[in-house]
Amino acid sequence: QDFADSIYQMVAQKFQEMTDNFTSMHARHKTLAGIVMTKGLDIRQAQVIVLSSGTKCINGEYINDQGLVVNDCHAEIVARRAFVHFLYSQLELHLSKRREDWERSIFVRLKEGGYKLRENILFHLYVSTSPCGDARLNSPYEITTDLNSSKHIVRKYRGHLRTKIESGEGTIPVRCHNAAQTWDGVLLGEQLITMSCTDKIARWNILGLQGALLTSFIEPMYLHSIIVGSLCHTGHLSRVMSHRIEDIGQLPASYRRNQLLLSGVSHADARQPGKSPGFSVNWIVGNADLEVINATTGKRTCGSPSRLCKHMFFARWAKLHGKLSTRTPSHGDMPSVYSEAKLVAQTYQSVKQQLFKAFQKAGLGTWVKKPPEQDQFLLTV
């Protein structure tokens, strides 16, 4: 508990510092998230590496086929994207000619190719409220009887994959029949569907936080713990995070069913009253500025793309691709299309399919993907 409280205090303090003692207009938030890095569980060596806020998603009309927008500005999701930005910066240190640069990196090179995290480095996610989706719905039934006898109740409510509502708040269970979203459908005004934070975190617990692109260079990276400001129900949260996919089966080397430590905090901040702001902020260690994204358009308030958008990540990946040691043997030329670059990490893609099947097999619904056109962009320099 002391550890969890210290993590929370560090994140809150850093946010205070980045928003001029909460006086900046961008200090307004409904949900705040941060990721803290520690060596072992030594809080004295802890460092806040990313901060984020936000509770909204992009409007369908702003969907973008050049990878220039951030679709999901919920705080936890932005924190993960900011973390990916941090991982790129850590890998970029290995391009330096100076030894002290790569000694500063959290990654060490593997003999067999690629990089892994230095011994004993752990990551902890703090989020001020329960992640949206199944984790936020306080379990209406505590299952005490044998699971089978209450299977119908379980199937109907508990553990179901849920989706966020475009430009609204709250989540709804996925409707099984229509798992495919189409580009023209969304542009013609169909609701753009985004999976809930709970479901995305469950996915990170199998695939890691690094995403498909970075898997070319590094082993999957998992969170060690999640600390939730207003945590109503740890049992429910842990079930949602890991027990839903117990039947996922054998996972390939370096992937695992990550068992998170979950904790609340002793004295959480009171929830901010009033409407949710329409913006999301992110800060990354090593960057002086707080970036502000308009959550409706998915771009910065000044109209330019966020440092966290797919296009920016793809450009950084491409730059590293020719120069760094990779985990995946490279076949032919470097892919010039984003969707193809993601397929380079074949094991990652097959584990992802295994995860989606496990959700379906457990009767929890079908993972809803964005229209494929969104990822079919070329790298423009």
C-alpha positions as a Markdown table, in Angstrom:
| # | Residue | x | y | z |
|---|---|---|---|---|
| 1 | Gln | 0.0 | 0.0 | 0.0 |
| 2 | Asp | 2.8 | 2.4 | 0.8 |
| 3 | Phe | 4.4 | 1.7 | -2.5 |
| 4 | Ala | 1.1 | 2.3 | -4.3 |
| 5 | Asp | 0.6 | 5.6 | -2.4 |
| 6 | Ser | 4.1 | 6.7 | -3.3 |
| 7 | Ile | 3.5 | 6.1 | -7.0 |
| 8 | Tyr | 0.2 | 8.0 | -6.9 |
| 9 | Gln | 2.0 | 10.9 | -5.1 |
| 10 | Met | 4.8 | 11.0 | -7.6 |
| 11 | Val | 2.3 | 11.2 | -10.6 |
| 12 | Ala | 0.2 | 13.9 | -8.9 |
| 13 | Gln | 3.3 | 15.9 | -8.0 |
| 14 | Lys | 4.6 | 15.7 | -11.6 |
| 15 | Phe | 1.3 | 16.8 | -13.0 |
| 16 | Gln | 1.2 | 19.7 | -10.6 |
| 17 | Glu | 4.6 | 20.7 | -11.7 |
| 18 | Met | 3.7 | 20.4 | -15.4 |
| 19 | Thr | 0.6 | 22.5 | -15.1 |
| 20 | Asp | 2.1 | 25.4 | -13.1 |
| 21 | Asn | 0.7 | 24.2 | -9.8 |
| 22 | Phe | -2.7 | 23.3 | -11.4 |
| 23 | Thr | -3.2 | 26.9 | -12.7 |
| 24 | Ser | -2.8 | 26.1 | -16.4 |
| 25 | Met | -6.1 | 25.6 | -18.2 |
| 26 | His | -4.9 | 22.2 | -19.2 |
| 27 | Ala | -4.8 | 21.0 | -15.6 |
| 28 | Arg | -8.6 | 20.4 | -15.9 |
| 29 | His | -9.2 | 16.6 | -16.2 |
| 30 | Lys | -11.6 | 13.9 | -15.3 |
| 31 | Thr | -9.0 | 11.1 | -15.6 |
| 32 | Leu | -5.3 | 11.4 | -15.0 |
| 33 | Ala | -2.8 | 8.6 | -15.8 |
| 34 | Gly | 0.9 | 8.2 | -15.5 |
| 35 | Ile | 3.6 | 5.5 | -15.8 |
| 36 | Val | 6.3 | 5.2 | -13.3 |
| 37 | Met | 9.6 | 3.3 | -13.8 |
| 38 | Thr | 11.3 | 1.7 | -10.8 |
| 39 | Lys | 14.4 | -0.5 | -10.3 |
| 40 | Gly | 13.0 | -3.4 | -8.4 |
| 41 | Leu | 10.5 | -2.0 | -5.9 |
| 42 | Asp | 12.8 | 0.7 | -4.7 |
| 43 | Ile | 10.7 | 3.9 | -4.6 |
| 44 | Arg | 13.8 | 6.0 | -4.1 |
| 45 | Gln | 14.9 | 5.2 | -7.6 |
| 46 | Ala | 11.4 | 5.7 | -9.1 |
| 47 | Gln | 10.9 | 8.1 | -12.1 |
| 48 | Val | 7.7 | 9.3 | -13.7 |
| 49 | Ile | 8.2 | 8.7 | -17.4 |
| 50 | Val | 4.8 | 9.7 | -18.9 |
| 51 | Leu | 1.7 | 11.6 | -17.9 |
| 52 | Ser | -1.7 | 11.9 | -19.6 |
| 53 | Ser | -5.3 | 13.0 | -19.2 |
| 54 | Gly | -8.5 | 12.5 | -21.2 |
| 55 | Thr | -11.8 | 10.7 | -21.4 |
| 56 | Lys | -12.9 | 11.0 | -25.0 |
| 57 | Cys | -12.5 | 9.5 | -28.5 |
| 58 | Ile | -12.2 | 10.9 | -32.0 |
| 59 | Asn | -15.4 | 11.7 | -34.0 |
| 60 | Gly | -15.9 | 9.4 | -37.0 |
| 61 | Glu | -15.7 | 12.3 | -39.5 |
| 62 | Tyr | -12.1 | 12.9 | -38.5 |
| 63 | Ile | -10.9 | 9.4 | -39.1 |
| 64 | Asn | -7.7 | 9.6 | -41.1 |
| 65 | Asp | -6.1 | 7.4 | -43.7 |
| 66 | Gln | -2.6 | 8.9 | -43.3 |
| 67 | Gly | -2.0 | 7.9 | -39.6 |
| 68 | Leu | -2.1 | 11.5 | -38.6 |
| 69 | Val | -4.7 | 11.4 | -35.7 |
| 70 | Val | -4.9 | 9.8 | -32.3 |
| 71 | Asn | -8.2 | 7.8 | -32.2 |
| 72 | Asp | -8.5 | 7.2 | -28.5 |
| 73 | Cys | -7.7 | 10.0 | -26.0 |
| 74 | His | -8.7 | 8.1 | -22.8 |
| 75 | Ala | -5.9 | 8.8 | -20.3 |
| 76 | Glu | -4.7 | 5.2 | -20.0 |
| 77 | Ile | -4.5 | 4.8 | -23.8 |
| 78 | Val | -2.6 | 8.1 | -24.3 |
| 79 | Ala | -0.3 | 7.0 | -21.5 |
| 80 | Arg | 0.5 | 3.8 | -23.4 |
| 81 | Arg | 1.2 | 5.8 | -26.6 |
| 82 | Ala | 3.4 | 8.2 | -24.7 |
| 83 | Phe | 5.2 | 5.1 | -23.3 |
| 84 | Val | 5.8 | 3.8 | -26.8 |
| 85 | His | 7.3 | 7.2 | -27.7 |
| 86 | Phe | 9.6 | 6.8 | -24.6 |
| 87 | Leu | 10.6 | 3.3 | -25.9 |
| 88 | Tyr | 11.6 | 4.7 | -29.3 |
| 89 | Ser | 13.7 | 7.4 | -27.6 |
| 90 | Gln | 15.4 | 4.6 | -25.5 |
| 91 | Leu | 16.2 | 2.6 | -28.6 |
| 92 | Glu | 17.5 | 5.7 | -30.4 |
| 93 | Leu | 20.2 | 6.0 | -27.8 |
| 94 | His | 21.7 | 2.8 | -29.3 |
| 95 | Leu | 22.3 | 4.7 | -32.6 |
| 96 | Ser | 24.7 | 7.0 | -30.8 |
| 97 | Lys | 28.4 | 6.6 | -31.3 |
| 98 | Arg | 28.8 | 7.5 | -27.6 |
| 99 | Arg | 29.1 | 4.6 | -25.2 |
| 100 | Glu | 27.5 | 6.6 | -22.3 |
| 101 | Asp | 24.3 | 7.0 | -24.4 |
| 102 | Trp | 23.7 | 3.3 | -24.8 |
| 103 | Glu | 24.7 | 2.8 | -21.2 |
| 104 | Arg | 21.9 | 5.2 | -20.3 |
| 105 | Ser | 19.3 | 3.2 | -22.3 |
| 106 | Ile | 16.9 | 0.9 | -20.5 |
| 107 | Phe | 17.6 | -1.6 | -23.3 |
| 108 | Val | 20.6 | -4.0 | -23.7 |
| 109 | Arg | 21.4 | -5.7 | -26.9 |
| 110 | Leu | 20.8 | -9.5 | -27.2 |
| 111 | Lys | 23.3 | -11.8 | -28.8 |
| 112 | Glu | 20.7 | -13.4 | -31.0 |
| 113 | Gly | 19.4 | -10.1 | -32.3 |
| 114 | Gly | 17.1 | -7.3 | -30.9 |
| 115 | Tyr | 17.1 | -5.8 | -27.4 |
| 116 | Lys | 15.7 | -6.6 | -24.0 |
| 117 | Leu | 15.0 | -4.6 | -20.9 |
| 118 | Arg | 17.8 | -4.3 | -18.4 |
| 119 | Glu | 17.4 | -6.5 | -15.3 |
| 120 | Asn | 14.9 | -5.5 | -12.7 |
| 121 | Ile | 13.3 | -2.5 | -14.4 |
| 122 | Leu | 9.6 | -2.4 | -13.7 |
| 123 | Phe | 6.7 | -0.2 | -14.9 |
| 124 | His | 3.6 | 0.8 | -12.9 |
| 125 | Leu | 0.5 | 2.5 | -14.4 |
| 126 | Tyr | -1.4 | 4.9 | -12.2 |
| 127 | Val | -4.9 | 5.8 | -13.3 |
| 128 | Ser | -7.2 | 8.1 | -11.2 |
| 129 | Thr | -10.4 | 6.1 | -11.9 |
| 130 | Ser | -11.3 | 2.5 | -12.8 |
| 131 | Pro | -10.7 | 2.0 | -16.6 |
| 132 | Cys | -13.8 | 2.2 | -18.6 |
| 133 | Gly | -15.5 | -1.0 | -19.7 |
| 134 | Asp | -16.0 | -4.1 | -17.6 |
| 135 | Ala | -13.7 | -2.9 | -14.8 |
| 136 | Arg | -15.8 | 0.1 | -14.2 |
| 137 | Leu | -19.1 | -1.7 | -13.9 |
| 138 | Asn | -19.2 | -2.8 | -10.4 |
| 139 | Ser | -19.8 | -6.4 | -10.5 |
| 140 | Pro | -23.6 | -6.7 | -10.0 |
| 141 | Tyr | -23.2 | -10.3 | -8.8 |
| 142 | Glu | -20.4 | -11.6 | -6.6 |
| 143 | Ile | -20.1 | -15.1 | -7.8 |
| 144 | Thr | -20.0 | -17.4 | -4.8 |
| 145 | Thr | -21.8 | -20.4 | -6.2 |
| 146 | Asp | -20.3 | -22.8 | -8.6 |
| 147 | Leu | -19.6 | -21.0 | -11.9 |
| 148 | Asn | -21.7 | -23.2 | -14.0 |
| 149 | Ser | -24.9 | -22.6 | -12.2 |
| 150 | Ser | -24.6 | -18.9 | -12.7 |
| 151 | Lys | -23.2 | -19.2 | -16.2 |
| 152 | His | -26.1 | -17.5 | -17.9 |
| 153 | Ile | -25.8 | -14.4 | -15.6 |
| 154 | Val | -22.0 | -14.4 | -16.2 |
| 155 | Arg | -22.4 | -14.7 | -19.9 |
| 156 | Lys | -24.9 | -11.9 | -20.1 |
| 157 | Tyr | -23.1 | -9.2 | -18.1 |
| 158 | Arg | -19.7 | -10.1 | -16.7 |
| 159 | Gly | -16.5 | -9.9 | -18.5 |
| 160 | His | -18.0 | -9.0 | -21.8 |
| 161 | Leu | -15.9 | -7.0 | -24.3 |
| 162 | Arg | -17.3 | -3.5 | -24.3 |
| 163 | Thr | -16.9 | -0.5 | -26.6 |
| 164 | Lys | -16.6 | 3.2 | -26.1 |
| 165 | Ile | -19.3 | 5.5 | -27.6 |
| 166 | Glu | -18.1 | 8.0 | -30.1 |
| 167 | Ser | -18.1 | 11.6 | -28.6 |
| 168 | Gly | -20.0 | 10.3 | -25.6 |
| 169 | Glu | -19.0 | 8.6 | -22.3 |
| 170 | Gly | -19.7 | 5.1 | -20.9 |
| 171 | Thr | -19.4 | 1.8 | -22.7 |
| 172 | Ile | -21.8 | -0.8 | -24.2 |
| 173 | Pro | -21.3 | -4.5 | -24.8 |
| 174 | Val | -20.0 | -5.4 | -28.3 |
| 175 | Arg | -22.7 | -6.5 | -30.6 |
| 176 | Cys | -21.5 | -9.8 | -32.0 |
| 177 | His | -22.9 | -9.8 | -35.4 |
| 178 | Asn | -21.2 | -6.8 | -36.9 |
| 179 | Ala | -17.5 | -6.9 | -36.1 |
| 180 | Ala | -16.3 | -5.1 | -39.2 |
| 181 | Gln | -16.4 | -1.4 | -39.4 |
| 182 | Thr | -16.2 | 0.1 | -42.9 |
| 183 | Trp | -14.5 | 3.3 | -43.9 |
| 184 | Asp | -17.4 | 4.7 | -45.9 |
| 185 | Gly | -19.8 | 3.6 | -43.2 |
| 186 | Val | -18.0 | 5.7 | -40.6 |
| 187 | Leu | -17.7 | 8.6 | -43.0 |
| 188 | Leu | -21.4 | 8.4 | -43.7 |
| 189 | Gly | -22.1 | 8.8 | -40.0 |
| 190 | Glu | -22.1 | 5.3 | -38.5 |
| 191 | Gln | -20.8 | 5.3 | -35.0 |
| 192 | Leu | -17.0 | 4.9 | -34.8 |
| 193 | Ile | -16.4 | 2.0 | -32.4 |
| 194 | Thr | -13.4 | 1.9 | -30.1 |
| 195 | Met | -12.7 | -0.9 | -27.6 |
| 196 | Ser | -12.9 | -0.1 | -23.9 |
| 197 | Cys | -9.8 | 0.7 | -21.8 |
| 198 | Thr | -10.4 | -2.5 | -19.7 |
| 199 | Asp | -10.3 | -4.6 | -22.9 |
| 200 | Lys | -7.2 | -2.8 | -24.2 |
| 201 | Ile | -5.4 | -3.3 | -20.9 |
| 202 | Ala | -6.3 | -7.0 | -20.9 |
| 203 | Arg | -4.8 | -7.1 | -24.4 |
| 204 | Trp | -1.5 | -5.5 | -23.2 |
| 205 | Asn | -1.3 | -8.2 | -20.5 |
| 206 | Ile | -0.9 | -10.8 | -23.3 |
| 207 | Leu | 0.8 | -8.8 | -26.1 |
| 208 | Gly | 2.8 | -6.3 | -24.1 |
| 209 | Leu | 2.6 | -2.5 | -24.3 |
| 210 | Gln | 5.1 | -2.0 | -27.2 |
| 211 | Gly | 2.7 | -2.7 | -30.1 |
| 212 | Ala | 3.4 | -4.6 | -33.3 |
| 213 | Leu | 6.1 | -2.2 | -34.8 |
| 214 | Leu | 8.4 | -2.2 | -31.8 |
| 215 | Thr | 8.2 | -6.0 | -31.5 |
| 216 | Ser | 10.7 | -6.1 | -34.4 |
| 217 | Phe | 13.3 | -4.8 | -32.0 |
| 218 | Ile | 12.3 | -5.6 | -28.5 |
| 219 | Glu | 10.7 | -8.4 | -26.4 |
| 220 | Pro | 7.2 | -7.8 | -25.2 |
| 221 | Met | 7.1 | -5.3 | -22.3 |
| 222 | Tyr | 4.5 | -5.8 | -19.5 |
| 223 | Leu | 3.2 | -3.6 | -16.7 |
| 224 | His | 4.2 | -4.8 | -13.2 |
| 225 | Ser | 1.3 | -3.1 | -11.5 |
| 226 | Ile | -1.8 | -0.9 | -11.9 |
| 227 | Ile | -2.7 | 1.6 | -9.2 |
| 228 | Val | -6.2 | 2.9 | -9.4 |
| 229 | Gly | -7.2 | 6.1 | -7.6 |
| 230 | Ser | -10.8 | 5.2 | -6.9 |
| 231 | Leu | -10.7 | 1.5 | -6.9 |
| 232 | Cys | -14.0 | 0.1 | -5.8 |
| 233 | His | -13.4 | -3.6 | -6.4 |
| 234 | Thr | -10.0 | -5.2 | -6.7 |
| 235 | Gly | -11.4 | -8.8 | -7.0 |
| 236 | His | -13.6 | -7.7 | -9.9 |
| 237 | Leu | -10.7 | -5.7 | -11.6 |
| 238 | Ser | -8.3 | -8.6 | -11.4 |
| 239 | Arg | -10.9 | -11.0 | -12.9 |
| 240 | Val | -11.4 | -8.6 | -15.7 |
| 241 | Met | -7.7 | -8.1 | -16.4 |
| 242 | Ser | -6.6 | -11.7 | -16.4 |
| 243 | His | -9.1 | -14.4 | -15.6 |
| 244 | Arg | -11.3 | -13.7 | -18.6 |
| 245 | Ile | -8.7 | -15.3 | -20.9 |
| 246 | Glu | -7.6 | -18.2 | -18.8 |
| 247 | Asp | -8.1 | -20.6 | -21.8 |
| 248 | Ile | -5.8 | -18.7 | -24.1 |
| 249 | Gly | -3.5 | -21.8 | -24.2 |
| 250 | Gln | 0.2 | -22.0 | -24.7 |
| 251 | Leu | 1.9 | -18.8 | -25.6 |
| 252 | Pro | 5.2 | -18.5 | -27.6 |
| 253 | Ala | 8.5 | -17.7 | -25.9 |
| 254 | Ser | 8.8 | -14.2 | -24.4 |
| 255 | Tyr | 5.0 | -13.8 | -24.3 |
| 256 | Arg | 3.0 | -14.5 | -21.1 |
| 257 | Arg | -0.2 | -14.1 | -19.3 |
| 258 | Asn | 0.9 | -11.1 | -17.3 |
| 259 | Gln | -0.3 | -11.2 | -13.7 |
| 260 | Leu | -0.6 | -7.6 | -12.6 |
| 261 | Leu | -0.4 | -6.4 | -9.1 |
| 262 | Leu | -3.5 | -4.3 | -8.4 |
| 263 | Ser | -3.9 | -1.7 | -5.7 |
| 264 | Gly | -6.0 | 1.3 | -4.7 |
| 265 | Val | -4.6 | 4.4 | -3.0 |
| 266 | Ser | -5.3 | 5.4 | 0.6 |
| 267 | His | -6.5 | 8.9 | -0.1 |
| 268 | Ala | -7.4 | 9.5 | -3.7 |
| 269 | Asp | -8.3 | 12.9 | -5.1 |
| 270 | Ala | -12.0 | 13.7 | -5.2 |
| 271 | Arg | -13.4 | 13.2 | -8.7 |
| 272 | Gln | -13.4 | 16.5 | -10.5 |
| 273 | Pro | -17.0 | 17.7 | -10.9 |
| 274 | Gly | -18.4 | 19.2 | -14.1 |
| 275 | Lys | -18.2 | 18.1 | -17.7 |
| 276 | Ser | -15.2 | 16.3 | -19.2 |
| 277 | Pro | -12.8 | 18.7 | -21.0 |
| 278 | Gly | -12.6 | 18.1 | -24.8 |
| 279 | Phe | -8.8 | 17.9 | -24.7 |
| 280 | Ser | -6.2 | 15.4 | -23.7 |
| 281 | Val | -2.7 | 16.2 | -22.5 |
| 282 | Asn | 0.5 | 14.1 | -22.6 |
| 283 | Trp | 4.0 | 14.6 | -21.3 |
| 284 | Ile | 7.0 | 12.4 | -21.8 |
| 285 | Val | 10.3 | 12.4 | -19.8 |
| 286 | Gly | 13.0 | 14.2 | -21.8 |
| 287 | Asn | 10.4 | 16.5 | -23.4 |
| 288 | Ala | 9.9 | 19.9 | -21.8 |
| 289 | Asp | 6.5 | 20.5 | -23.1 |
| 290 | Leu | 3.0 | 19.2 | -22.4 |
| 291 | Glu | 1.3 | 18.4 | -25.7 |
| 292 | Val | -2.4 | 19.1 | -25.9 |
| 293 | Ile | -4.6 | 17.1 | -28.3 |
| 294 | Asn | -8.2 | 17.9 | -29.2 |
| 295 | Ala | -9.9 | 14.6 | -28.5 |
| 296 | Thr | -12.6 | 15.1 | -31.1 |
| 297 | Thr | -10.3 | 15.7 | -34.0 |
| 298 | Gly | -7.3 | 13.6 | -32.7 |
| 299 | Lys | -4.9 | 16.3 | -33.6 |
| 300 | Arg | -3.1 | 19.0 | -31.6 |
| 301 | Thr | -5.1 | 22.0 | -30.8 |
| 302 | Cys | -3.0 | 24.0 | -33.3 |
| 303 | Gly | -4.1 | 21.5 | -36.0 |
| 304 | Ser | -0.8 | 19.6 | -36.5 |
| 305 | Pro | -0.4 | 15.9 | -35.9 |
| 306 | Ser | 0.4 | 14.7 | -32.4 |
| 307 | Arg | 3.8 | 13.2 | -31.6 |
| 308 | Leu | 1.8 | 10.1 | -30.6 |
| 309 | Cys | 0.1 | 9.5 | -34.0 |
| 310 | Lys | 0.8 | 6.3 | -36.0 |
| 311 | His | 2.6 | 8.3 | -38.8 |
| 312 | Met | 5.2 | 9.7 | -36.3 |
| 313 | Phe | 5.8 | 6.2 | -34.9 |
| 314 | Phe | 6.1 | 4.7 | -38.3 |
| 315 | Ala | 8.7 | 7.3 | -39.3 |
| 316 | Arg | 10.8 | 6.5 | -36.2 |
| 317 | Trp | 10.5 | 2.8 | -36.8 |
| 318 | Ala | 11.7 | 3.1 | -40.4 |
| 319 | Lys | 14.7 | 5.2 | -39.3 |
| 320 | Leu | 15.7 | 2.5 | -36.7 |
| 321 | His | 14.9 | -0.4 | -39.0 |
| 322 | Gly | 18.0 | -0.1 | -41.2 |
| 323 | Lys | 20.3 | 0.6 | -38.4 |
| 324 | Leu | 19.4 | -1.4 | -35.3 |
| 325 | Ser | 19.7 | -5.1 | -34.7 |
| 326 | Thr | 16.2 | -6.7 | -35.1 |
| 327 | Arg | 14.5 | -9.7 | -33.5 |
| 328 | Thr | 12.8 | -10.7 | -36.7 |
| 329 | Pro | 14.9 | -11.8 | -39.6 |
| 330 | Ser | 14.2 | -9.3 | -42.3 |
| 331 | His | 12.9 | -10.6 | -45.6 |
| 332 | Gly | 13.7 | -8.3 | -48.5 |
| 333 | Asp | 13.1 | -4.6 | -48.4 |
| 334 | Met | 11.7 | -2.6 | -45.6 |
| 335 | Pro | 7.9 | -2.3 | -45.9 |
| 336 | Ser | 6.8 | 1.1 | -47.0 |
| 337 | Val | 3.1 | 0.7 | -45.9 |
| 338 | Tyr | 2.2 | 0.9 | -42.2 |
| 339 | Ser | -0.1 | -2.2 | -42.2 |
| 340 | Glu | 2.7 | -4.3 | -43.8 |
| 341 | Ala | 5.3 | -3.0 | -41.3 |
| 342 | Lys | 3.0 | -4.3 | -38.5 |
| 343 | Leu | 2.9 | -7.7 | -40.1 |
| 344 | Val | 6.7 | -8.0 | -39.9 |
| 345 | Ala | 6.2 | -9.1 | -36.3 |
| 346 | Gln | 4.5 | -12.5 | -37.2 |
| 347 | Thr | 4.6 | -14.0 | -33.7 |
| 348 | Tyr | 2.9 | -10.9 | -32.3 |
| 349 | Gln | 0.2 | -11.1 | -34.9 |
| 350 | Ser | -0.5 | -14.8 | -34.2 |
| 351 | Val | -0.7 | -14.2 | -30.5 |
| 352 | Lys | -3.2 | -11.4 | -31.2 |
| 353 | Gln | -5.4 | -13.8 | -33.1 |
| 354 | Gln | -5.0 | -16.3 | -30.3 |
| 355 | Leu | -6.2 | -13.7 | -27.9 |
| 356 | Phe | -9.3 | -12.7 | -30.0 |
| 357 | Lys | -10.2 | -16.4 | -30.3 |
| 358 | Ala | -9.9 | -16.8 | -26.6 |
| 359 | Phe | -12.4 | -14.0 | -26.0 |
| 360 | Gln | -14.8 | -15.5 | -28.5 |
| 361 | Lys | -14.4 | -19.0 | -27.1 |
| 362 | Ala | -15.2 | -17.7 | -23.7 |
| 363 | Gly | -18.4 | -16.2 | -25.1 |
| 364 | Leu | -17.2 | -12.6 | -24.4 |
| 365 | Gly | -17.8 | -11.2 | -27.9 |
| 366 | Thr | -15.7 | -10.3 | -30.9 |
| 367 | Trp | -13.0 | -7.7 | -30.8 |
| 368 | Val | -14.0 | -4.8 | -33.1 |
| 369 | Lys | -11.3 | -3.5 | -35.4 |
| 370 | Lys | -11.1 | -0.2 | -37.1 |
| 371 | Pro | -11.5 | -0.1 | -40.9 |
| 372 | Pro | -8.4 | -1.5 | -42.5 |
| 373 | Glu | -8.0 | 1.6 | -44.8 |
| 374 | Gln | -6.8 | 3.5 | -41.8 |
| 375 | Asp | -3.5 | 1.6 | -41.7 |
| 376 | Gln | -2.8 | 1.5 | -45.4 |
| 377 | Phe | -0.7 | 4.6 | -45.6 |
| 378 | Leu | 2.8 | 5.1 | -47.0 |
| 379 | Leu | 5.6 | 6.7 | -45.2 |
| 380 | Thr | 6.0 | 10.3 | -46.5 |
| 381 | Val | 9.1 | 11.9 | -45.4 |
